[in-house]
Amino acid sequence: EKGGFSSFMDKEIHDQPHAVADTLLGRTDPSGKLVLDDLRIDEAVLRSVDKIIVVACGTAAYSGHVAKYAIEHWCRIPVEVELAHEFRYRDPIVDEKTLVVAVTQSGETMDTLMAVRHAREQGAKVISIVNTHGSTIPRESDAVLYTHAGPEIAVASTKAFLSQITAAYLLGLYLAQLRGNKFPDEISAILEDLRDMPRKIQTVIERGEYVRATARSMKDAKSVLFLGRHVGFPVALEGALKLKELAYIHAEGFAAGELKHGPIALIDEGQPVFVVVPSPKGREGLHSKVISNIQEIRARGARTLVIAEDGDDAVRPYADEIFWIPESATLLSPLLAVVPLQIFAMALATAKGLDVDQPRNLAKSVTVE
Ligand code: M6R
């Protein structure tokens, strides 16, 4: 059942190109228009939405955090991302014009289920993005958008994360189409780019040996930091979570811009820091800011492990290791940038002799509050 792989996690990392491709499958009509058939919420209601709140936990919440950048950009609707267990207890401002998006692989996470119930009691419509058919959360939602990642067995989420981002992007594009925020040809162009992502994800996986070798050389690391900006920020958070869960190493993700507001005090000689570098062709100023962040931490002795786009020579002088990913639009880059971080955490845990599919103290679905 592991299909010749050493662990379910390894298999699921390799499944990722398919998980993304399958999540995109059958979502357009012959004219190229995006159709989300399972989304049975009145179009007039979706047009009137004035706020989106994503509720989720763990990795699913990070996929929501990535999607926030895309949905706000495409739809011009404010998007909040809230941990499901925090949402309920803060008296959130939710009404009929609020769309709550619950993201969950298992469809059984109790915290997320309680957030869904709370949102519906306040009159909000709930769309869930779910991987597991027949689970509870889709039954209690107004509509469901399934991710088609296939069963995810390893406790650490990998392919579900990529397919959650993909599904949330489909939802964002659908809302943009419905509300006329984007021209149909712009939407088709983004969908075209999305359809090209599985091939690029495959390329990143094929480059995995260098990541694994680096991880093996770092098995005695006591702490690893992760930095990113814009969509690279939730990728950094996810990289840190994977390393905590699997390798039991202290790991923390930061928004790179926060460095000088505190975290830079942690940097001393030899401190490993992953940096997710945005595309040099992306948003003005973003790339150069992250390059200065790398310079700042390198000058203070950090060992820099950089994820950068093919051909980005500007990173070379400041990087101890570079994990190259293919070029992509900034908003799509998390689907690539997270993959080396998954492989790194898995390989480091394996080098420490740990069980990567079933880390200590964790359960695959957390059905208690
Ligand atoms: O099944 P869910 O997507 O609702 O699970 C949410 C989290 O419990 C889950 O993502 C958890 O953080 C994973 N172990 C992360 O690898």
Residues whose N, C-alpha, C, O or C-beta is under 5 A from the ligand:
A	BS01	M6R	C57 G58 T59 A60 V103 T104 Q105 S106 G107 T109 V155 A156 S157 K364 V366
